[in-house]
């Protein structure tokens, strides 16, 4: 038998070590605190202002202000000059 009934109904459920979790992300979340993140943002700010580094400025502003919302301007105008729908629907109906 193929033991599909033993997987708990979920094919991605791992038995033992869950390979979906990244151990490096867990280590980063444990090592990082508010003070260290603040130091990194201060470094980005000083690099952007003092050294005029545009990439550092983009990263700093993206985290400080958030990324701008992307919008598409839609301006649709339709004109129909000299168009008559009756001309389009004219059919020759033969009389019986």
Secondary structure, DSSP 4 states (H G I P E B T S, - for coil): ---GGGGTT-TT--SSS-TTS-HHHHHHHHH--HHHHHHHHHHHHHHHHHS--HHHHHHHHHHHT-PPPP----------TT--HHHHT-------
